[in-house]
């Protein structure tokens, strides 16, 4: 089995210098499956791209892809398109969920098509999370349950694993933040909701698994603006469905 690990990167110079990714290749080197790490730079305006190239030179099985700035959805999609593993994991650059948590997800293949990390299920751990972030998450989860994706309690954890062909199928169907959409700055979006909504519509089997997650401080999250944007994203998914945008294969 080969695992492809997709890591989207946008202005991650501080995280690079803190060694946020150092444990990823160290851990994967010790496993009994093969792997590749694909860092996709989302048109960063700092030294992220060059630091990623240096990281690739120092570590085995690391590739770097440079994208124009299009947002996280298109960034991860690019990595998925270029991945050649039988399973594809995408994980956040800051490693809020440590890479070794992937073993919890791999346990549920091949009987599932998609296995996602959850911070809400019994057994999950949320470390050092500010109360306002926790409340935001709970409210958003209720909105998602009511409008779009029922039965999944944490759509937003950036730790999801797919069978290769399933990932390539789903990312090719994203509409809310698809190719050509104008994006400015670092946006917190609900593309994961659209991804899982389409997956359910297509009948893919999804498993949600409790994981360890620790809060990483960032200035990118704006509680009010991001909450409004993400609510709009979820509504757009539902409206797209009513218009027949998401067709069954």
Buried (B, 14 or more C-beta within 10 A) or exposed (E): EBBBBBBBBBBBBEBBEEEBBBEBBEBBEEBEEEBBBBBBBBBBEEBBBBBBBEBBEEBEBBBBBBBEBBBBBBBBBBBBBBBEBBBBBBBBBBBBBBBBBBEBBBEBBEEBBBBBBBBBEEEBEBEEBEEEEEEBBEEBBEBBBEBBBEEBBBBBBBBBBBBBEBBBBBBEBBBBBBEEEEBEEBBBBBBBBBBBBBBBBBEBBBBBBBBBBBBBEEEEBEEEEBBEBBBEBBBBBBEBBEEEBBEEE
